[in-house]
């Protein structure tokens, strides 16, 4: 019952957060310099042309009036129409969301695999040169930003050893049987491994560029947790029972040490989605981030609002999920 | 780790697996031409919305849609969907003869009705054409056989030039009315050399050659245009063989890669300039003239742009109709010092003002302004640099709130002086920065001047007056770098549009 109450409270605060984000975004993007009308004025446009176009896009009304119109539409599921693409904003952002989610999830899987491997290897070989090498590589991975990793990967595996695609999400020449925009998942469900391989060949480099810094964070935190756990009494007991070091690490220490890492992974996932903006641009990946940059450049106000609100929904949803998981897994919180 | 036989085999297997699913197709004989393009295509309607007036995507539109009048690579007009055009004697009407035997991409016949409807549509303010102020000068569009006639509401000597400029495209009346704007966006058709086969926004467009194209079928049957907005990624695309053609890459990379690929670097109708605002110290002619004389344009081009650029002294490039090679504003730092001294300024007592610039919007824009500020410092001008986004520049310019000096680039792919000097320097225009009445008075009679020779001569006089009084500082005409793989011959277009129909097999 307490858990249910906690969930309802969190849902309510999430709703308040989203409304707050909507209000802030709406007003902020109208205050910053640059209007979509100024962007589209051709040479020779007169004051009348400016007035005509301003009225056409509803920007002649006061900002509070514009907000009320937008809010009313949003509550009815109409997020407005993109100024540059002239497509409904909701349809546009929802069509891009799967691409960004797939990229983020793939990056998360790669980061978890690399970070986990590094942590386990570092723990198993603690005190050796290998652990020192892992620490150094973790430091390097953290100190280089993801877009620079992207450029390094493009040079390495796009140009010098060209085994991955540099841009896009799938080869234009392929005929796609998909009914959803979750290409990667749908290709598996349809057993179309030819398409799956092509999609992975496109996604791997951007996903890896996003994953490398996160892998370093996961590796460091998990290794630290494992180190602390390895000194606990129950682990010593396991050793005295004669279990091998690998068994002790994987079956005794890891289940307890992994909990803070799982929490971190949940939180970092939201940052990962934020990081897709630059990486998607670099790799010309057709996700939300790439669309967001175009929207900002063109001052496409309805589209910027739609994208930011969708990002906010994802962030709050993931945070909510992490909190609920934590509450469910932690008896002290569950019964608080 | 020891590299034993087992480990080596495992590594080899992993490598083969990666290559098997990941290796991009590297072109040998080119079946499908792949172009790594520098901008995204937001929308397909080339006549409305912000995309319609974005010069960088006109090449994409021109692959699919025809303009009323064809523009040749040297910017000169040629018969297109209109084979002949003109005014009646008293210039109260325009007439256009429509090409026969042309079909739309869906196979339906192209008619004079399409031309009349397209013109009337963009003349209607409700359509939302950003160029309505031009198209609205014609009214009562009607069809007489294969001719379209329209009444002239207000005479504009450049009306036919707009027919191969921004928004000057013919759209299919029957199809558009049937599918609506949304349907057209989903499945656009034109009469152009290529048909849209597949379009993924922000990713690519795949085009199929129009076998029935009135100008002859293009050389490449299939063309994929990938939208690769990052310059480093475009370099990687062409270098790795994933793309056969790319453009707008850093000049250093162009120089490096043209040793192995084919390079084309030709001047385009895009110039770099410094707007001067008639405020603060810029009202002093000595300061303006000194600022102009102190800039060594050729050295800036050589040092910063690897020599890729053409110094200019007016807002007209050599390809434009009103270019006058006789107008010169040379590099003369001694004269700059002298002019500043006449106004009481020196290196020890410099004149101070702000210069605004973008950073990364155009090649080496910020670096050029830095170099200019350095040259100015030597003669007694201390300029403070403010970096802003291009969107802010547009807003400030429309509100006439730019700093005393502001770097900008100006495109004019139609080559007419109205759309270069005219709109940039005519005070009442929202794009103008200098509001001097003398220039307004000189320009006023030229807007409606029916005698073409007299009109062009008038604009040359305006350019001479502007240069003499340093009301703006023209810097350079940009050069567009294009790289292509062996097997493709690219014909550059002076408008800057990269057109797949102008690409041939070697």
Interface residues (C-beta under 8 A of the other chain):
Chain A: X33 X34 X35 X36 X38 X39 X40 X41 X42 X43 X44 X45 X46 X47 X48 X49 X50 X52 X53 X56 X82 X83 X84 X85 X86 X87 X96 X151 X154 X155 X158 X159 X162 X163 X164 X165 X166 X167 X168 X169 X171 X172 X173 X197 X198 X200 X201 X204 X281 X282 X283 X284 X285 X286 X290 X291 X294 X297 X298 X299
Chain B: X18 X19 X20 X21 X22 X23 X24 X25 X26 X32 X36 X40 X42 X43 X45 X48 X49 X50 X51 X52 X53 X125 X128 X130 X131 X132 X133 X134 X166 X181 X182 X185 X198 X200 X201 X202 X203 X204 X206 X224 X226 X227 X228 X229 X230 X232 X233 X236 X237 X239 X240 X241 X242 X388 X389 X390 X391 X392 X394 X395 X396 X397 X398 X410 X412 X418 X419 X422 X423 X424 X428 X429 X430 X431
